[in-house]
Amino acid sequence: MQLGLTDFEEYFSVPRGRVLWSPTKKTSIVYHGNTTTPERLQKIADEFSLADWESRTDIHYMMGDAIGDLFDA
């Protein structure tokens, strides 16, 4: 309910990801799914006060038809 979902929506209906620090690259990495827009990525970077960051898609955060790839692997 906190995410604005109905009782009939599944876990995979919720966009998600993670933000990690890469000590070797000395930069932050925002891992996300296929539906994350560049504008949303910028909001995430702003929220975490990230000055130097990059984004990468991660199969674990995919949504829609791309979810099947996770289970077919």
mmCIF file as gemmi writes it, N, C-alpha and C atoms, coordinates in Angstrom:
data_model
loop_
_atom_site.group_PDB
_atom_site.id
_atom_site.type_symbol
_atom_site.label_atom_id
_atom_site.label_alt_id
_atom_site.label_comp_id
_atom_site.label_asym_id
_atom_site.label_entity_id
_atom_site.label_seq_id
_atom_site.pdbx_PDB_ins_code
_atom_site.Cartn_x
_atom_site.Cartn_y
_atom_site.Cartn_z
_atom_site.occupancy
_atom_site.B_iso_or_equiv
_atom_site.pdbx_formal_charge
_atom_site.auth_seq_id
_atom_site.auth_asym_id
_atom_site.pdbx_PDB_model_num
ATOM 1 N N . MET Axp A 1 ? 0.81 -1.196 0 1 0 ? 1 A 1
ATOM 2 C CA . MET Axp A 1 ? 0 0 0 1 0 ? 1 A 1
ATOM 3 C C . MET Axp A 1 ? 0.857 1.267 0 1 0 ? 1 A 1
ATOM 4 N N . GLN Axp A 2 ? 2.011 1.22 0.645 1 0 ? 2 A 1
ATOM 5 C CA . GLN Axp A 2 ? 2.888 2.394 0.68 1 0 ? 2 A 1
ATOM 6 C C . GLN Axp A 2 ? 3.38 2.774 -0.708 1 0 ? 2 A 1
ATOM 7 N N . LEU Axp A 3 ? 3.424 1.82 -1.613 1 0 ? 3 A 1
ATOM 8 C CA . LEU Axp A 3 ? 3.929 2.072 -2.952 1 0 ? 3 A 1
ATOM 9 C C . LEU Axp A 3 ? 2.812 2.412 -3.942 1 0 ? 3 A 1
ATOM 10 N N . GLY Axp A 4 ? 1.589 2.497 -3.453 1 0 ? 4 A 1
ATOM 11 C CA . GLY Axp A 4 ? 0.47 2.843 -4.309 1 0 ? 4 A 1
ATOM 12 C C . GLY Axp A 4 ? -0.003 1.702 -5.196 1 0 ? 4 A 1
ATOM 13 N N . LEU Axp A 5 ? 0.282 0.471 -4.805 1 0 ? 5 A 1
ATOM 14 C CA . LEU Axp A 5 ? -0.123 -0.684 -5.588 1 0 ? 5 A 1
ATOM 15 C C . LEU Axp A 5 ? -1.473 -1.211 -5.124 1 0 ? 5 A 1
ATOM 16 N N . THR Axp A 6 ? -2.145 -1.907 -6.014 1 0 ? 6 A 1
ATOM 17 C CA . THR Axp A 6 ? -3.39 -2.561 -5.635 1 0 ? 6 A 1
ATOM 18 C C . THR Axp A 6 ? -3.063 -3.924 -5.032 1 0 ? 6 A 1
ATOM 19 N N . ASP Axp A 7 ? -4.07 -4.591 -4.495 1 0 ? 7 A 1
ATOM 20 C CA . ASP Axp A 7 ? -3.882 -5.923 -3.928 1 0 ? 7 A 1
ATOM 21 C C . ASP Axp A 7 ? -3.517 -6.96 -4.987 1 0 ? 7 A 1
ATOM 22 N N . PHE Axp A 8 ? -3.714 -6.622 -6.258 1 0 ? 8 A 1
ATOM 23 C CA . PHE Axp A 8 ? -3.506 -7.584 -7.334 1 0 ? 8 A 1
ATOM 24 C C . PHE Axp A 8 ? -2.17 -7.419 -8.052 1 0 ? 8 A 1
ATOM 25 N N . GLU Axp A 9 ? -1.389 -6.425 -7.672 1 0 ? 9 A 1
ATOM 26 C CA . GLU Axp A 9 ? -0.103 -6.21 -8.325 1 0 ? 9 A 1
ATOM 27 C C . GLU Axp A 9 ? 0.984 -7.016 -7.628 1 0 ? 9 A 1
ATOM 28 N N . GLU Axp A 10 ? 1.961 -7.414 -8.401 1 0 ? 10 A 1
ATOM 29 C CA . GLU Axp A 10 ? 3.035 -8.277 -7.923 1 0 ? 10 A 1
ATOM 30 C C . GLU Axp A 10 ? 4.291 -7.491 -7.565 1 0 ? 10 A 1
ATOM 31 N N . TYR Axp A 11 ? 5.224 -8.165 -6.939 1 0 ? 11 A 1
ATOM 32 C CA . TYR Axp A 11 ? 6.527 -7.608 -6.569 1 0 ? 11 A 1
ATOM 33 C C . TYR Axp A 11 ? 7.22 -6.987 -7.768 1 0 ? 11 A 1
ATOM 34 N N . PHE Axp A 12 ? 7.119 -7.648 -8.918 1 0 ? 12 A 1
ATOM 35 C CA . PHE Axp A 12 ? 7.817 -7.178 -10.108 1 0 ? 12 A 1
ATOM 36 C C . PHE Axp A 12 ? 7.173 -5.929 -10.71 1 0 ? 12 A 1
ATOM 37 N N . SER Axp A 13 ? 6.1 -5.434 -10.125 1 0 ? 13 A 1
ATOM 38 C CA . SER Axp A 13 ? 5.477 -4.193 -10.573 1 0 ? 13 A 1
ATOM 39 C C . SER Axp A 13 ? 6.149 -2.972 -9.962 1 0 ? 13 A 1
ATOM 40 N N . VAL Axp A 14 ? 7.045 -3.196 -9.016 1 0 ? 14 A 1
ATOM 41 C CA . VAL Axp A 14 ? 7.682 -2.1 -8.284 1 0 ? 14 A 1
ATOM 42 C C . VAL Axp A 14 ? 9.092 -1.862 -8.822 1 0 ? 14 A 1
ATOM 43 N N . PRO Axp A 15 ? 9.338 -0.689 -9.417 1 0 ? 15 A 1
ATOM 44 C CA . PRO Axp A 15 ? 10.718 -0.396 -9.854 1 0 ? 15 A 1
ATOM 45 C C . PRO Axp A 15 ? 11.652 -0.355 -8.651 1 0 ? 15 A 1
ATOM 46 N N . ARG Axp A 16 ? 12.852 -0.844 -8.83 1 0 ? 16 A 1
ATOM 47 C CA . ARG Axp A 16 ? 13.803 -0.873 -7.717 1 0 ? 16 A 1
ATOM 48 C C . ARG Axp A 16 ? 15.226 -0.877 -8.254 1 0 ? 16 A 1
ATOM 49 N N . GLY Axp A 17 ? 16.185 -0.769 -7.367 1 0 ? 17 A 1
ATOM 50 C CA . GLY Axp A 17 ? 17.587 -0.757 -7.747 1 0 ? 17 A 1
ATOM 51 C C . GLY Axp A 17 ? 18.44 -0.567 -6.515 1 0 ? 17 A 1
ATOM 52 N N . ARG Axp A 18 ? 19.691 -0.187 -6.739 1 0 ? 18 A 1
ATOM 53 C CA . ARG Axp A 18 ? 20.585 0.05 -5.607 1 0 ? 18 A 1
ATOM 54 C C . ARG Axp A 18 ? 21.674 1.021 -6.032 1 0 ? 18 A 1
ATOM 55 N N . VAL Axp A 19 ? 22.282 1.652 -5.056 1 0 ? 19 A 1
ATOM 56 C CA . VAL Axp A 19 ? 23.388 2.576 -5.299 1 0 ? 19 A 1
ATOM 57 C C . VAL Axp A 19 ? 24.585 2.062 -4.513 1 0 ? 19 A 1
ATOM 58 N N . LEU Axp A 20 ? 25.7 1.875 -5.212 1 0 ? 20 A 1
ATOM 59 C CA . LEU Axp A 20 ? 26.911 1.368 -4.577 1 0 ? 20 A 1
ATOM 60 C C . LEU Axp A 20 ? 28.087 2.287 -4.87 1 0 ? 20 A 1
ATOM 61 N N . TRP Axp A 21 ? 29.065 2.255 -4 1 0 ? 21 A 1
ATOM 62 C CA . TRP Axp A 21 ? 30.311 2.992 -4.198 1 0 ? 21 A 1
ATOM 63 C C . TRP Axp A 21 ? 31.35 2.018 -4.723 1 0 ? 21 A 1
ATOM 64 N N . SER Axp A 22 ? 32.032 2.386 -5.804 1 0 ? 22 A 1
ATOM 65 C CA . SER Axp A 22 ? 33.106 1.568 -6.356 1 0 ? 22 A 1
ATOM 66 C C . SER Axp A 22 ? 34.438 2.154 -5.906 1 0 ? 22 A 1
ATOM 67 N N . PRO Axp A 23 ? 35.117 1.522 -4.939 1 0 ? 23 A 1
ATOM 68 C CA . PRO Axp A 23 ? 36.386 2.068 -4.454 1 0 ? 23 A 1
ATOM 69 C C . PRO Axp A 23 ? 37.486 2.04 -5.519 1 0 ? 23 A 1
ATOM 70 N N . THR Axp A 24 ? 37.422 1.086 -6.446 1 0 ? 24 A 1
ATOM 71 C CA . THR Axp A 24 ? 38.457 1.032 -7.484 1 0 ? 24 A 1
ATOM 72 C C . THR Axp A 24 ? 38.289 2.156 -8.502 1 0 ? 24 A 1
ATOM 73 N N . LYS Axp A 25 ? 37.041 2.461 -8.857 1 0 ? 25 A 1
ATOM 74 C CA . LYS Axp A 25 ? 36.784 3.54 -9.812 1 0 ? 25 A 1
ATOM 75 C C . LYS Axp A 25 ? 36.605 4.894 -9.132 1 0 ? 25 A 1
ATOM 76 N N . LYS Axp A 26 ? 36.418 4.858 -7.811 1 0 ? 26 A 1
ATOM 77 C CA . LYS Axp A 26 ? 36.163 6.074 -7.03 1 0 ? 26 A 1
ATOM 78 C C . LYS Axp A 26 ? 34.946 6.834 -7.57 1 0 ? 26 A 1
ATOM 79 N N . THR Axp A 27 ? 33.891 6.081 -7.816 1 0 ? 27 A 1
ATOM 80 C CA . THR Axp A 27 ? 32.644 6.647 -8.313 1 0 ? 27 A 1
ATOM 81 C C . THR Axp A 27 ? 31.473 5.82 -7.784 1 0 ? 27 A 1
ATOM 82 N N . SER Axp A 28 ? 30.297 6.388 -7.83 1 0 ? 28 A 1
ATOM 83 C CA . SER Axp A 28 ? 29.093 5.66 -7.435 1 0 ? 28 A 1
ATOM 84 C C . SER Axp A 28 ? 28.473 5.015 -8.663 1 0 ? 28 A 1
ATOM 85 N N . ILE Axp A 29 ? 27.829 3.878 -8.449 1 0 ? 29 A 1
ATOM 86 C CA . ILE Axp A 29 ? 27.151 3.17 -9.526 1 0 ? 29 A 1
ATOM 87 C C . ILE Axp A 29 ? 25.698 2.984 -9.12 1 0 ? 29 A 1
ATOM 88 N N . VAL Axp A 30 ? 24.792 3.437 -9.972 1 0 ? 30 A 1
ATOM 89 C CA . VAL Axp A 30 ? 23.357 3.274 -9.745 1 0 ? 30 A 1
ATOM 90 C C . VAL Axp A 30 ? 22.907 2.102 -10.611 1 0 ? 30 A 1
ATOM 91 N N . TYR Axp A 31 ? 22.573 0.982 -9.969 1 0 ? 31 A 1
ATOM 92 C CA . TYR Axp A 31 ? 22.058 -0.186 -10.681 1 0 ? 31 A 1
ATOM 93 C C . TYR Axp A 31 ? 20.546 -0.061 -10.74 1 0 ? 31 A 1
ATOM 94 N N . HIS Axp A 32 ? 19.975 -0.333 -11.917 1 0 ? 32 A 1
ATOM 95 C CA . HIS Axp A 32 ? 18.541 -0.121 -12.096 1 0 ? 32 A 1
ATOM 96 C C . HIS Axp A 32 ? 17.994 -1.056 -13.159 1 0 ? 32 A 1
ATOM 97 N N . GLY Axp A 33 ? 16.691 -1.002 -13.349 1 0 ? 33 A 1
ATOM 98 C CA . GLY Axp A 33 ? 16.027 -1.832 -14.349 1 0 ? 33 A 1
ATOM 99 C C . GLY Axp A 33 ? 15.802 -1.1 -15.659 1 0 ? 33 A 1
ATOM 100 N N . ASN Axp A 34 ? 15.094 -1.766 -16.543 1 0 ? 34 A 1
ATOM 101 C CA . ASN Axp A 34 ? 14.886 -1.269 -17.896 1 0 ? 34 A 1
ATOM 102 C C . ASN Axp A 34 ? 13.882 -0.127 -18.003 1 0 ? 34 A 1
ATOM 103 N N . THR Axp A 35 ? 13.142 0.169 -16.963 1 0 ? 35 A 1
ATOM 104 C CA . THR Axp A 35 ? 12.135 1.23 -17.05 1 0 ? 35 A 1
ATOM 105 C C . THR Axp A 35 ? 12.574 2.524 -16.374 1 0 ? 35 A 1
ATOM 106 N N . THR Axp A 36 ? 13.775 2.572 -15.859 1 0 ? 36 A 1
ATOM 107 C CA . THR Axp A 36 ? 14.259 3.77 -15.171 1 0 ? 36 A 1
ATOM 108 C C . THR Axp A 36 ? 14.674 4.815 -16.199 1 0 ? 36 A 1
ATOM 109 N N . THR Axp A 37 ? 14.052 5.969 -16.125 1 0 ? 37 A 1
ATOM 110 C CA . THR Axp A 37 ? 14.34 7.04 -17.08 1 0 ? 37 A 1
ATOM 111 C C . THR Axp A 37 ? 15.59 7.816 -16.67 1 0 ? 37 A 1
ATOM 112 N N . PRO Axp A 38 ? 16.211 8.511 -17.612 1 0 ? 38 A 1
ATOM 113 C CA . PRO Axp A 38 ? 17.353 9.362 -17.255 1 0 ? 38 A 1
ATOM 114 C C . PRO Axp A 38 ? 16.98 10.417 -16.204 1 0 ? 38 A 1
ATOM 115 N N . GLU Axp A 39 ? 15.765 10.917 -16.281 1 0 ? 39 A 1
ATOM 116 C CA . GLU Axp A 39 ? 15.318 11.904 -15.289 1 0 ? 39 A 1
ATOM 117 C C . GLU Axp A 39 ? 15.249 11.291 -13.896 1 0 ? 39 A 1
ATOM 118 N N . ARG Axp A 40 ? 14.77 10.059 -13.81 1 0 ? 40 A 1
ATOM 119 C CA . ARG Axp A 40 ? 14.694 9.364 -12.516 1 0 ? 40 A 1
ATOM 120 C C . ARG Axp A 40 ? 16.101 9.076 -11.99 1 0 ? 40 A 1
ATOM 121 N N . LEU Axp A 41 ? 17.004 8.69 -12.875 1 0 ? 41 A 1
ATOM 122 C CA . LEU Axp A 41 ? 18.392 8.45 -12.457 1 0 ? 41 A 1
ATOM 123 C C . LEU Axp A 41 ? 19.006 9.719 -11.881 1 0 ? 41 A 1
ATOM 124 N N . GLN Axp A 42 ? 18.728 10.856 -12.5 1 0 ? 42 A 1
ATOM 125 C CA . GLN Axp A 42 ? 19.254 12.122 -11.992 1 0 ? 42 A 1
ATOM 126 C C . GLN Axp A 42 ? 18.67 12.441 -10.62 1 0 ? 42 A 1
ATOM 127 N N . LYS Axp A 43 ? 17.371 12.137 -10.422 1 0 ? 43 A 1
ATOM 128 C CA . LYS Axp A 43 ? 16.75 12.362 -9.109 1 0 ? 43 A 1
ATOM 129 C C . LYS Axp A 43 ? 17.404 11.488 -8.045 1 0 ? 43 A 1
ATOM 130 N N . ILE Axp A 44 ? 17.728 10.256 -8.408 1 0 ? 44 A 1
ATOM 131 C CA . ILE Axp A 44 ? 18.408 9.348 -7.473 1 0 ? 44 A 1
ATOM 132 C C . ILE Axp A 44 ? 19.78 9.911 -7.117 1 0 ? 44 A 1
ATOM 133 N N . ALA Axp A 45 ? 20.515 10.344 -8.125 1 0 ? 45 A 1
ATOM 134 C CA . ALA Axp A 45 ? 21.844 10.924 -7.889 1 0 ? 45 A 1
ATOM 135 C C . ALA Axp A 45 ? 21.746 12.157 -6.999 1 0 ? 45 A 1
ATOM 136 N N . ASP Axp A 46 ? 20.749 12.98 -7.236 1 0 ? 46 A 1
ATOM 137 C CA . ASP Axp A 46 ? 20.548 14.177 -6.41 1 0 ? 46 A 1
ATOM 138 C C . ASP Axp A 46 ? 20.206 13.799 -4.97 1 0 ? 46 A 1
ATOM 139 N N . GLU Axp A 47 ? 19.339 12.805 -4.811 1 0 ? 47 A 1
ATOM 140 C CA . GLU Axp A 47 ? 18.919 12.381 -3.463 1 0 ? 47 A 1
ATOM 141 C C . GLU Axp A 47 ? 20.102 11.853 -2.646 1 0 ? 47 A 1
ATOM 142 N N . PHE Axp A 48 ? 21.015 11.16 -3.303 1 0 ? 48 A 1
ATOM 143 C CA . PHE Axp A 48 ? 22.187 10.603 -2.625 1 0 ? 48 A 1
ATOM 144 C C . PHE Axp A 48 ? 23.389 11.545 -2.671 1 0 ? 48 A 1
ATOM 145 N N . SER Axp A 49 ? 23.195 12.741 -3.214 1 0 ? 49 A 1
ATOM 146 C CA . SER Axp A 49 ? 24.272 13.743 -3.34 1 0 ? 49 A 1
ATOM 147 C C . SER Axp A 49 ? 25.494 13.172 -4.069 1 0 ? 49 A 1
ATOM 148 N N . LEU Axp A 50 ? 25.226 12.487 -5.181 1 0 ? 50 A 1
ATOM 149 C CA . LEU Axp A 50 ? 26.296 11.882 -5.953 1 0 ? 50 A 1
ATOM 150 C C . LEU Axp A 50 ? 26.856 12.903 -6.937 1 0 ? 50 A 1
ATOM 151 N N . ALA Axp A 51 ? 28.142 13.181 -6.815 1 0 ? 51 A 1
ATOM 152 C CA . ALA Axp A 51 ? 28.783 14.119 -7.735 1 0 ? 51 A 1
ATOM 153 C C . ALA Axp A 51 ? 29.301 13.386 -8.97 1 0 ? 51 A 1
ATOM 154 N N . ASP Axp A 52 ? 29.906 12.229 -8.764 1 0 ? 52 A 1
ATOM 155 C CA . ASP Axp A 52 ? 30.48 11.441 -9.844 1 0 ? 52 A 1
ATOM 156 C C . ASP Axp A 52 ? 29.826 10.072 -9.812 1 0 ? 52 A 1
ATOM 157 N N . TRP Axp A 53 ? 29.03 9.752 -10.841 1 0 ? 53 A 1
ATOM 158 C CA . TRP Axp A 53 ? 28.288 8.493 -10.837 1 0 ? 53 A 1
ATOM 159 C C . TRP Axp A 53 ? 28.045 8.002 -12.259 1 0 ? 53 A 1
ATOM 160 N N . GLU Axp A 54 ? 27.714 6.727 -12.339 1 0 ? 54 A 1
ATOM 161 C CA . GLU Axp A 54 ? 27.326 6.119 -13.606 1 0 ? 54 A 1
ATOM 162 C C . GLU Axp A 54 ? 26.152 5.194 -13.335 1 0 ? 54 A 1
ATOM 163 N N . SER Axp A 55 ? 25.431 4.83 -14.372 1 0 ? 55 A 1
ATOM 164 C CA . SER Axp A 55 ? 24.297 3.928 -14.194 1 0 ? 55 A 1
ATOM 165 C C . SER Axp A 55 ? 24.506 2.663 -15.014 1 0 ? 55 A 1
ATOM 166 N N . ARG Axp A 56 ? 23.971 1.573 -14.499 1 0 ? 56 A 1
ATOM 167 C CA . ARG Axp A 56 ? 24.045 0.282 -15.181 1 0 ? 56 A 1
ATOM 168 C C . ARG Axp A 56 ? 22.734 -0.46 -14.972 1 0 ? 56 A 1
ATOM 169 N N . THR Axp A 57 ? 22.25 -1.094 -16.023 1 0 ? 57 A 1
ATOM 170 C CA . THR Axp A 57 ? 21.067 -1.929 -15.842 1 0 ? 57 A 1
ATOM 171 C C . THR Axp A 57 ? 21.505 -3.254 -15.224 1 0 ? 57 A 1
ATOM 172 N N . ASP Axp A 58 ? 20.602 -3.827 -14.463 1 0 ? 58 A 1
ATOM 173 C CA . ASP Axp A 58 ? 20.851 -5.086 -13.775 1 0 ? 58 A 1
ATOM 174 C C . ASP Axp A 58 ? 19.629 -5.973 -13.992 1 0 ? 58 A 1
ATOM 175 N N . ILE Axp A 59 ? 19.854 -7.193 -14.433 1 0 ? 59 A 1
ATOM 176 C CA . ILE Axp A 59 ? 18.759 -8.106 -14.757 1 0 ? 59 A 1
ATOM 177 C C . ILE Axp A 59 ? 17.802 -8.316 -13.577 1 0 ? 59 A 1
ATOM 178 N N . HIS Axp A 60 ? 18.294 -8.201 -12.36 1 0 ? 60 A 1
ATOM 179 C CA . HIS Axp A 60 ? 17.461 -8.415 -11.18 1 0 ? 60 A 1
ATOM 180 C C . HIS Axp A 60 ? 16.42 -7.314 -10.974 1 0 ? 60 A 1
ATOM 181 N N . TYR Axp A 61 ? 16.57 -6.201 -11.667 1 0 ? 61 A 1
ATOM 182 C CA . TYR Axp A 61 ? 15.654 -5.073 -11.503 1 0 ? 61 A 1
ATOM 183 C C . TYR Axp A 61 ? 14.802 -4.82 -12.741 1 0 ? 61 A 1
ATOM 184 N N . MET Axp A 62 ? 14.784 -5.773 -13.671 1 0 ? 62 A 1
ATOM 185 C CA . MET Axp A 62 ? 14.01 -5.611 -14.894 1 0 ? 62 A 1
ATOM 186 C C . MET Axp A 62 ? 12.519 -5.713 -14.618 1 0 ? 62 A 1
ATOM 187 N N . MET Axp A 63 ? 11.757 -5.105 -15.513 1 0 ? 63 A 1
ATOM 188 C CA . MET Axp A 63 ? 10.298 -5.114 -15.381 1 0 ? 63 A 1
ATOM 189 C C . MET Axp A 63 ? 9.675 -5.499 -16.699 1 0 ? 63 A 1
ATOM 190 N N . GLY Axp A 64 ? 8.383 -5.825 -16.656 1 0 ? 64 A 1
ATOM 191 C CA . GLY Axp A 64 ? 7.656 -6.168 -17.87 1 0 ? 64 A 1
ATOM 192 C C . GLY Axp A 64 ? 8.132 -7.472 -18.464 1 0 ? 64 A 1
ATOM 193 N N . ASP Axp A 65 ? 8.16 -7.536 -19.793 1 0 ? 65 A 1
ATOM 194 C CA . ASP Axp A 65 ? 8.551 -8.766 -20.498 1 0 ? 65 A 1
ATOM 195 C C . ASP Axp A 65 ? 9.996 -9.16 -20.233 1 0 ? 65 A 1
ATOM 196 N N . ALA Axp A 66 ? 10.834 -8.224 -19.845 1 0 ? 66 A 1
ATOM 197 C CA . ALA Axp A 66 ? 12.249 -8.513 -19.591 1 0 ? 66 A 1
ATOM 198 C C . ALA Axp A 66 ? 12.447 -9.392 -18.37 1 0 ? 66 A 1
ATOM 199 N N . ILE Axp A 67 ? 11.441 -9.524 -17.522 1 0 ? 67 A 1
ATOM 200 C CA . ILE Axp A 67 ? 11.555 -10.366 -16.32 1 0 ? 67 A 1
ATOM 201 C C . ILE Axp A 67 ? 11.838 -11.819 -16.698 1 0 ? 67 A 1
ATOM 202 N N . GLY Axp A 68 ? 11.275 -12.267 -17.816 1 0 ? 68 A 1
ATOM 203 C CA . GLY Axp A 68 ? 11.479 -13.641 -18.244 1 0 ? 68 A 1
ATOM 204 C C . GLY Axp A 68 ? 12.935 -13.995 -18.423 1 0 ? 68 A 1
ATOM 205 N N . ASP Axp A 69 ? 13.766 -13.034 -18.803 1 0 ? 69 A 1
ATOM 206 C CA . ASP Axp A 69 ? 15.189 -13.293 -18.974 1 0 ? 69 A 1
ATOM 207 C C . ASP Axp A 69 ? 15.839 -13.75 -17.679 1 0 ? 69 A 1
ATOM 208 N N . LEU Axp A 70 ? 15.364 -13.218 -16.56 1 0 ? 70 A 1
ATOM 209 C CA . LEU Axp A 70 ? 15.931 -13.6 -15.261 1 0 ? 70 A 1
ATOM 210 C C . LEU Axp A 70 ? 15.668 -15.087 -14.986 1 0 ? 70 A 1
ATOM 211 N N . PHE Axp A 71 ? 14.479 -15.556 -15.33 1 0 ? 71 A 1
ATOM 212 C CA . PHE Axp A 71 ? 14.111 -16.923 -15.02 1 0 ? 71 A 1
ATOM 213 C C . PHE Axp A 71 ? 14.555 -17.915 -16.106 1 0 ? 71 A 1
ATOM 214 N N . ASP Axp A 72 ? 14.852 -17.397 -17.305 1 0 ? 72 A 1
ATOM 215 C CA . ASP Axp A 72 ? 15.331 -18.258 -18.381 1 0 ? 72 A 1
ATOM 216 C C . ASP Axp A 72 ? 16.827 -18.496 -18.324 1 0 ? 72 A 1
ATOM 217 N N . ALA Axp A 73 ? 17.528 -17.69 -17.519 1 0 ? 73 A 1
ATOM 218 C CA . ALA Axp A 73 ? 18.994 -17.789 -17.467 1 0 ? 73 A 1
ATOM 219 C C . ALA Axp A 73 ? 19.443 -19.057 -16.787 1 0 ? 73 A 1
